[in-house]
Amino acid sequence: MATNDFRKWVSQSVSVKIFVVGILALFLLIPAAMIRSLILERKTNSEEVVREISSKWGNEQTIAGPIISVPYMRRSIVDGKQVVSRDYAHFLPDQLTITGKMEPEIRYRGIYRVIVYTANLQLSGNFRHPDFSEWKISPNDILWDEAFVSLGIPDMRGIKNDLKITFNGVDYEVTPGLDNQDIIKQGVSARLKFDTASIYPYSITLKLKGSSALSFVPMGKISKIAIQSTWPTPSFDGAFLPDNRDVGPKGFAADWTVLSLNRNFPQAWIGSTYDVNESAFGVKLLFPVDHYQKSERAAKYALMFIALTFMVFLFSEILNRRKIHPVQYILVGLALCVFYTLLISLSEQLGFAIAYILAAIATISLIGSYAVAIFKNKKQSMMLIGILVVLYLFLFTILQLEDYALIMGSIGLFVALAAVMRISRKIDWYSPINGDPDEKS
C-alpha cells in the first residue's frame, strides 16, 4: 500500500516533475554540444578548402619593399687576431607610392567558395644614395658591385608578369630568391649599379595573384598607398587604418599615408635588427555573411530555447491538469535541436537568412502540430506557437546586431524571466497533478 502511495506521489508531484524536466533539459545539452561540434567541423572543412585553393592560386600576399642591401666586410678583433666577416646594410626608400586595383573573383569547390584576386600594382618612388658614414665603415670594405634591390612577395606563385625593376632609368631583370634574408624571407631581387647621383628614382609594375587579403609594409620615409576594387565588403586591418575610404555596393577605394615616424624601424640599419612585418596593413575581402559564425552563435542559445519551451509545456501540464510524458518532452527538445542542423545545412546552400526562415518555420510547425495533439487545447497550442515565433524572431534580431547582441540578449532574458514569474504566480505548487498515473498522454 505504501509503495502505491509513493508511486502516486511521484507521478503527481509538481516538484518531482520540475526536477525531471530540468534533468531532461540538461540531457538535451548533449545533442546541442554535438551540433556545435558539427558547425565547427563544417567551418574547418571550409577553411581547408580555402587553403587548398589558395595554395594553387596564391595565398594572402604582403608587399614589402623595395629595399636596397649593400654588403660590406666587417673587421673585428677576436683573441688578438683580426677576423673578417660579411654583413649587410639595408636602406629604405625616401618615397614609396603604391597604386593599384584588385580584381576579385569567386572560386568554388563543391558547396564551398573562396575569394581570390588579381592585383595590378604600380610601385614608384626614390632612394637616396646609401650612406655608410654613421657606422664608420671604411669605403674600401663596401662591396658596391654586389649591392642589390629586393622586393618581398611571400607567395611567388602569384607573380603573373615579366617582372622588372626600373632603377635610375635602367631596367633590371629580377631573379627569384634573395642573397640575404635579414628583412624579408621570400621575394625577388636584382643587382644594381650606382653612380654619382644623390637621388635614384625607381618604378615597378607588378601583376600579382592572391587570396582573401592584400597587405603592404610602409617601407618609405613617406609611404602612400591607394587601392580600389569592385568588391563591396572589405575589411581594413593591420597596423594602420585608411586615411580615406569609400565603400559602396559597387566596390571600395582606400588610401593610406604612413610616415617613418609612425613605425618602429628606421630608414637604414645593419643586420636583422628589426621586424618590418609588424607594421603591415591592408585589406581583406570578406563575404557579406559568415553563416558558420552566425550558426555557431545561434547554437549558444539552445539551452534558452529548450528551457522556455519546456516551461510552457510544464505550465500547461500543471494548469490544464493533463500529464505529459517525459518522452514527449525529449521529442520536443530534439525537434528544437534539429533546427540547428537544418540551419547549418540549408545555409550552405541558400544563405543564412533564407535558411533561418525555412528552419524556423519547419521547427515551429512541427512542435506546434505536436502541441495540438498533446494539449487538446487550441488556446494553449497557439500560445506555444506564438512564444516560439517570438523566440526565433528575437534570436534572428540578436544575430544581426553583433555590437549590441549582449545587451539585447540580456534584456530579452530579463523580459522572459519576468513573464515566467508573473505566470507562475497563478500556480499552486503544492497542488498535485491530477489524473490517473497510469494514463497514457
C-alpha positions as CSV (number, residue, x, y, z in Angstrom):
1,M,0.0,0.0,0.0
2,A,2.8,2.3,0.9
3,T,4.5,1.6,-2.4
4,N,1.4,2.5,-4.4
5,D,1.1,5.8,-2.4
6,F,4.7,6.6,-3.1
7,R,4.3,5.9,-6.8
8,K,1.2,8.1,-6.9
9,W,3.0,10.9,-5.1
10,V,6.0,10.7,-7.6
11,S,3.7,10.7,-10.6
12,Q,1.6,13.7,-9.4
13,S,4.2,15.8,-7.5
14,V,5.0,19.1,-9.2
15,S,8.4,19.2,-7.5
16,V,9.3,15.8,-9.0
17,K,8.1,16.8,-12.4
18,I,10.1,20.0,-12.3
19,F,13.2,18.0,-11.3
20,V,12.6,15.5,-14.1
21,V,12.1,18.2,-16.7
22,G,15.2,20.0,-15.6
23,I,17.2,16.8,-16.0
24,L,15.8,16.3,-19.4
25,A,16.7,19.9,-20.4
26,L,20.3,19.3,-19.3
27,F,20.4,15.9,-21.1
28,L,19.5,17.7,-24.3
29,L,22.6,19.8,-24.0
30,I,24.5,16.7,-25.2
31,P,23.0,16.8,-28.8
32,A,23.3,20.7,-28.6
33,A,27.0,20.3,-28.0
34,M,27.2,17.8,-30.8
35,I,25.6,20.3,-33.1
36,R,28.2,22.9,-32.2
37,S,30.9,20.4,-33.0
38,L,29.2,19.8,-36.3
39,I,29.3,23.5,-37.1
40,L,33.0,23.7,-36.2
41,E,33.7,20.7,-38.4
42,R,31.9,22.2,-41.4
43,K,33.7,25.5,-40.7
44,T,37.0,23.7,-40.6
45,N,36.3,21.9,-43.9
46,S,35.5,25.3,-45.4
47,E,38.8,26.7,-44.2
48,E,40.7,23.6,-45.6
49,V,39.1,24.2,-49.0
50,V,40.2,27.9,-48.8
51,R,43.8,26.8,-48.0
52,E,43.7,24.2,-50.8
53,I,42.5,26.6,-53.5
54,S,44.8,29.4,-52.2
55,S,47.8,27.1,-52.4
56,K,47.1,26.7,-56.1
57,W,46.1,30.2,-57.0
58,G,48.1,32.3,-54.5
59,N,48.0,32.8,-50.7
60,E,47.5,36.1,-48.9
61,Q,50.1,38.5,-50.2
62,T,52.1,41.1,-48.3
63,I,54.2,43.5,-50.4
64,A,57.4,44.5,-48.6
65,G,59.9,46.8,-50.3
66,P,61.7,47.7,-52.3
67,I,64.9,47.6,-50.2
68,I,68.5,48.2,-51.1
69,S,71.0,46.0,-49.4
70,V,74.7,46.6,-49.7
71,P,77.2,44.0,-48.3
72,Y,80.4,45.0,-46.6
73,M,83.3,43.4,-44.8
74,R,83.2,43.7,-41.1
75,R,86.5,43.6,-39.3
76,S,86.8,42.8,-35.6
77,I,89.4,41.6,-33.2
78,V,89.0,38.2,-31.5
79,D,91.6,36.8,-29.2
80,G,94.1,39.3,-30.5
81,K,93.5,38.3,-34.2
82,Q,91.7,40.3,-36.8
83,V,88.5,38.5,-38.0
84,V,86.8,39.5,-41.3
85,S,83.1,38.7,-41.8
86,R,80.5,39.6,-44.3
87,D,77.4,41.7,-43.2
88,Y,74.7,43.7,-44.9
89,A,73.5,47.3,-44.6
90,H,69.9,47.9,-45.6
91,F,68.4,51.2,-46.9
92,L,64.8,52.1,-47.4
93,P,63.3,54.5,-50.0
94,D,62.6,58.1,-49.2
95,Q,59.4,57.9,-51.1
96,L,57.1,54.9,-51.7
97,T,54.0,55.2,-53.7
98,I,51.8,52.2,-54.5
99,T,48.6,52.4,-56.5
100,G,46.6,49.6,-57.8
101,K,43.3,47.8,-58.4
102,M,42.2,44.4,-57.1
103,E,40.1,42.3,-59.4
104,P,38.3,39.8,-57.3
105,E,36.5,36.6,-58.3
106,I,34.9,33.7,-56.5
107,R,36.2,30.1,-56.9
108,Y,34.0,27.1,-55.9
109,R,34.9,23.7,-54.6
110,G,31.6,21.8,-54.0
111,I,29.4,23.9,-51.7
112,Y,32.4,25.9,-50.5
113,R,33.6,29.2,-52.0
114,V,36.8,31.2,-51.9
115,I,37.6,34.8,-52.7
116,V,40.7,35.2,-54.9
117,Y,42.0,38.3,-56.7
118,T,44.4,39.6,-59.3
119,A,46.1,42.9,-58.2
120,N,47.6,45.2,-60.8
121,L,50.1,47.3,-58.8
122,Q,52.4,50.2,-59.7
123,L,55.2,50.9,-57.2
124,S,57.3,54.1,-57.6
125,G,59.5,56.5,-55.6
126,N,63.1,57.2,-55.0
127,F,66.1,56.3,-52.9
128,R,69.0,58.4,-51.6
129,H,72.5,57.2,-52.3
130,P,73.4,54.7,-49.5
131,D,75.3,56.4,-46.7
132,F,77.6,54.4,-44.5
133,S,79.1,57.4,-42.7
134,E,77.2,56.9,-39.4
135,W,78.6,53.4,-39.0
136,K,82.2,54.5,-39.6
137,I,82.8,51.7,-42.2
138,S,85.8,52.1,-44.4
139,P,84.9,52.8,-48.0
140,N,87.3,50.1,-49.1
141,D,85.2,47.5,-47.2
142,I,81.9,48.3,-49.0
143,L,81.1,45.9,-51.8
144,W,79.2,48.2,-54.1
145,D,79.4,45.7,-57.0
146,E,77.3,43.2,-55.0
147,A,74.5,45.6,-54.0
148,F,71.0,44.5,-54.8
149,V,67.4,45.7,-54.5
150,S,64.8,43.3,-53.2
151,L,61.0,43.1,-53.1
152,G,59.2,40.9,-50.6
153,I,56.5,38.7,-52.1
154,P,55.5,35.8,-49.7
155,D,53.9,33.6,-52.4
156,M,56.0,33.7,-55.6
157,R,53.4,31.6,-57.5
158,G,51.2,34.7,-57.6
159,I,53.5,36.7,-59.9
160,K,51.9,37.0,-63.3
161,N,54.0,39.3,-65.3
162,D,57.6,39.5,-66.5
163,L,58.8,41.5,-63.5
164,K,61.4,44.2,-63.9
165,I,62.7,46.9,-61.7
166,T,63.4,50.3,-63.3
167,F,66.2,51.9,-61.2
168,N,67.7,55.3,-62.2
169,G,66.3,54.9,-65.7
170,V,67.7,51.4,-66.2
171,D,65.6,48.2,-66.4
172,Y,66.9,45.4,-64.3
173,E,65.8,41.8,-64.7
174,V,64.8,40.3,-61.3
175,T,65.7,36.8,-60.1
176,P,63.8,34.7,-57.6
177,G,65.2,34.4,-54.2
178,L,67.3,36.7,-52.0
179,D,71.0,36.9,-51.3
180,N,70.2,37.9,-47.7
181,Q,67.1,37.3,-45.5
182,D,67.7,39.8,-42.7
183,I,64.4,41.6,-43.5
184,I,62.3,39.6,-45.9
185,K,62.3,35.8,-46.3
186,Q,60.8,35.4,-49.8
187,G,60.8,37.6,-52.8
188,V,62.8,38.7,-55.9
189,S,66.0,40.7,-56.2
190,A,68.2,42.4,-58.8
191,R,71.8,43.5,-58.9
192,L,72.2,47.3,-59.0
193,K,74.8,49.8,-60.3
194,F,75.3,53.1,-58.5
195,D,76.9,56.2,-60.0
196,T,77.5,59.7,-58.6
197,A,73.8,60.6,-58.4
198,S,72.3,61.5,-55.0
199,I,68.8,60.5,-55.8
200,Y,67.7,57.3,-57.6
201,P,64.1,57.0,-58.9
202,Y,62.6,53.6,-59.3
203,S,59.4,52.0,-60.6
204,I,58.0,48.5,-60.6
205,T,54.9,47.2,-62.4
206,L,53.6,44.1,-60.6
207,K,50.7,41.8,-61.5
208,L,50.0,39.6,-58.5
209,K,47.5,36.9,-57.7
210,G,46.4,36.2,-54.2
211,S,43.6,35.1,-51.9
212,S,41.4,36.9,-49.4
213,A,43.9,39.6,-48.3
214,L,46.5,42.0,-49.7
215,S,48.8,43.9,-47.3
216,F,51.7,46.3,-47.5
217,V,54.7,47.2,-45.4
218,P,55.3,51.0,-45.2
219,M,59.0,51.0,-46.2
220,G,59.2,54.6,-47.4
221,K,60.1,57.6,-45.3
222,I,56.7,58.7,-46.7
223,S,54.6,55.8,-47.9
224,K,51.4,56.4,-49.9
225,I,49.2,53.5,-50.8
226,A,45.9,53.8,-52.8
227,I,43.9,50.7,-53.6
228,Q,40.5,50.2,-55.2
229,S,38.4,47.2,-56.1
230,T,34.9,46.2,-57.1
231,W,34.4,44.0,-54.0
232,P,31.7,45.6,-51.8
233,T,32.6,44.1,-48.4
234,P,36.2,44.9,-47.5
235,S,37.7,44.8,-44.0
236,F,40.7,47.1,-43.4
237,D,43.1,45.8,-40.8
238,G,46.7,45.7,-39.7
239,A,48.9,48.4,-38.1
240,F,47.2,51.3,-39.9
241,L,43.6,52.1,-41.0
242,P,43.0,54.1,-44.2
243,D,43.1,57.9,-44.0
244,N,40.2,57.9,-46.5
245,R,37.9,55.2,-47.7
246,D,34.8,54.9,-49.8
247,V,32.8,51.7,-49.5
248,G,29.6,51.0,-51.5
249,P,27.7,48.4,-53.4
250,K,30.0,48.9,-56.5
251,G,33.2,48.4,-54.5
252,F,35.7,50.3,-52.4
253,A,38.6,52.8,-52.7
254,A,41.0,53.4,-49.8
255,D,44.3,55.3,-49.3
256,W,46.9,55.4,-46.6
257,T,49.7,57.8,-45.8
258,V,52.3,56.5,-43.3
259,L,55.4,58.3,-42.1
260,S,58.6,56.8,-41.0
261,L,57.9,58.2,-37.5
262,N,54.7,56.1,-37.4
263,R,56.5,52.8,-37.5
264,N,59.1,51.0,-35.3
265,F,62.1,50.8,-37.6
266,P,64.4,53.4,-39.2
267,Q,65.4,54.2,-42.8
268,A,68.7,52.3,-42.6
269,W,70.3,49.7,-40.3
270,I,72.6,46.8,-40.3
271,G,71.7,43.1,-40.0
272,S,68.4,41.7,-38.8
273,T,67.6,44.2,-36.1
274,Y,64.0,44.9,-36.9
275,D,60.9,43.0,-37.9
276,V,59.2,45.2,-40.5
277,N,56.1,42.9,-40.9
278,E,54.8,44.2,-37.5
279,S,53.8,47.4,-39.4
280,A,52.0,45.7,-42.2
281,F,48.4,46.9,-43.1
282,G,46.0,46.3,-45.9
283,V,42.6,45.0,-46.8
284,K,40.7,41.7,-46.6
285,L,37.9,40.7,-49.0
286,L,35.1,39.2,-46.9
287,F,31.8,37.5,-47.8
288,P,28.8,39.6,-46.7
289,V,27.6,36.9,-44.3
290,D,29.6,34.3,-42.5
291,H,26.9,31.7,-42.0
292,Y,29.1,29.4,-39.9
293,Q,29.8,32.1,-37.4
294,K,26.1,33.1,-37.1
295,S,25.1,29.4,-36.8
296,E,27.6,28.9,-34.0
297,R,26.3,32.0,-32.2
298,A,22.7,30.8,-32.7
299,A,23.6,27.4,-31.2
300,K,24.7,29.1,-28.0
301,Y,21.0,29.9,-27.3
302,A,19.9,26.3,-27.5
303,L,19.5,26.0,-23.7
304,M,17.3,29.1,-23.5
305,F,15.0,27.7,-26.3
306,I,14.8,24.3,-24.6
307,A,14.2,25.8,-21.1
308,L,11.5,28.2,-22.2
309,T,9.7,25.7,-24.4
310,F,9.8,23.1,-21.7
311,M,8.5,25.7,-19.2
312,V,5.4,26.3,-21.5
313,F,4.7,22.6,-21.6
314,L,5.2,22.3,-17.8
315,F,2.9,25.2,-17.1
316,S,0.3,23.8,-19.5
317,E,0.6,20.4,-17.7
318,I,0.1,22.0,-14.3
319,L,-2.7,24.4,-15.3
320,N,-4.5,22.1,-17.6
321,R,-4.2,19.1,-15.2
322,R,-3.0,16.9,-18.1
323,K,0.1,14.9,-17.7
324,I,2.8,15.0,-20.4
325,H,5.2,12.0,-20.6
326,P,9.0,12.7,-20.3
327,V,9.4,11.0,-23.7
328,Q,7.2,13.8,-25.2
329,Y,9.5,16.4,-23.6
330,I,12.5,14.7,-25.2
331,L,10.9,14.6,-28.6
332,V,10.1,18.3,-28.4
333,G,13.7,19.0,-27.2
334,L,15.1,17.0,-30.1
335,A,12.9,19.0,-32.5
336,L,14.5,22.2,-31.2
337,C,18.0,20.7,-31.7
338,V,17.2,19.6,-35.2
339,F,16.5,23.3,-36.0
340,Y,20.3,23.9,-35.9
341,T,21.2,21.1,-38.2
342,L,18.6,22.4,-40.7
343,L,20.0,25.9,-40.3
344,I,23.7,24.9,-41.0
345,S,22.8,22.5,-43.9
346,L,20.4,25.0,-45.6
347,S,22.7,28.0,-45.0
348,E,25.5,26.3,-47.0
349,Q,23.1,26.1,-50.0
350,L,20.7,29.1,-49.7
351,G,22.4,31.7,-47.5
352,F,21.9,32.3,-43.8
353,A,18.7,34.5,-43.8
354,I,16.6,32.2,-46.1
355,A,17.9,29.1,-44.2
356,Y,17.0,30.6,-40.9
357,I,13.4,31.4,-42.0
358,L,12.9,27.9,-43.5
359,A,14.4,26.1,-40.5
360,A,12.3,28.2,-38.0
361,I,9.1,27.6,-40.0
362,A,9.7,23.9,-40.1
363,T,10.5,23.7,-36.4
364,I,7.6,25.8,-35.2
365,S,5.2,23.8,-37.5
366,L,6.5,20.5,-36.1
367,I,6.3,21.5,-32.5
368,G,3.0,23.4,-32.9
369,S,1.3,20.4,-34.5
370,Y,2.6,18.1,-31.8
371,A,1.4,20.5,-29.1
372,V,-2.1,20.5,-30.5
373,A,-2.1,16.7,-30.2
374,I,-0.7,16.8,-26.6
375,F,-2.6,19.8,-25.1
376,K,-6.0,19.1,-26.7
377,N,-6.4,22.8,-26.2
378,K,-6.2,25.2,-29.1
379,K,-5.6,28.3,-27.0
380,Q,-2.6,26.8,-25.2
381,S,-1.2,25.4,-28.5
382,M,-1.5,28.8,-30.2
383,M,0.2,30.4,-27.1
384,L,3.2,28.0,-27.5
385,I,3.4,28.7,-31.3
386,G,3.3,32.4,-30.5
387,I,6.1,32.1,-28.0
388,L,8.3,30.1,-30.4
389,V,7.7,32.7,-33.2
390,V,8.8,35.5,-30.8
391,L,11.8,33.5,-29.7
392,Y,13.0,32.8,-33.2
393,L,12.4,36.4,-34.2
394,F,14.3,37.6,-31.1
395,L,17.2,35.3,-31.9
396,F,17.4,36.4,-35.6
397,T,17.5,40.0,-34.4
398,I,20.3,39.3,-32.0
399,L,22.3,37.6,-34.7
400,Q,22.1,40.7,-36.9
401,L,23.1,43.1,-34.1
402,E,26.6,42.0,-33.5
403,D,27.7,45.0,-31.5
404,Y,24.5,45.1,-29.4
405,A,24.0,41.3,-29.1
406,L,24.9,41.1,-25.4
407,I,22.6,43.9,-24.3
408,M,19.7,42.7,-26.4
409,G,20.2,39.2,-25.2
410,S,20.3,40.3,-21.6
411,I,17.1,42.4,-22.0
412,G,15.4,39.5,-23.7
413,L,16.2,37.1,-21.0
414,F,15.1,39.6,-18.3
415,V,11.7,40.0,-20.1
416,A,11.3,36.2,-20.4
417,L,12.1,35.7,-16.7
418,A,9.7,38.4,-15.7
419,A,6.9,36.8,-17.8
420,V,7.6,33.4,-16.3
421,M,7.5,34.8,-12.8
422,R,4.2,36.6,-13.5
423,I,2.5,33.5,-14.9
424,S,3.9,31.3,-12.1
425,R,2.0,33.4,-9.5
426,K,-1.2,31.6,-10.5
427,I,0.2,28.2,-9.9
428,D,-0.4,26.3,-6.7
429,W,3.0,24.5,-6.5
430,Y,1.7,22.1,-3.7
431,S,-1.3,21.0,-5.7
432,P,-0.8,17.6,-7.3
433,I,-1.1,17.0,-11.0
434,N,-4.4,15.3,-11.1
435,G,-5.2,12.2,-13.3
436,D,-4.5,8.6,-13.3
437,P,-0.8,7.9,-13.0
438,D,-1.1,5.1,-15.5
439,E,-2.9,7.2,-18.1
440,K,-1.1,7.5,-21.3
441,S,-0.7,11.0,-22.6
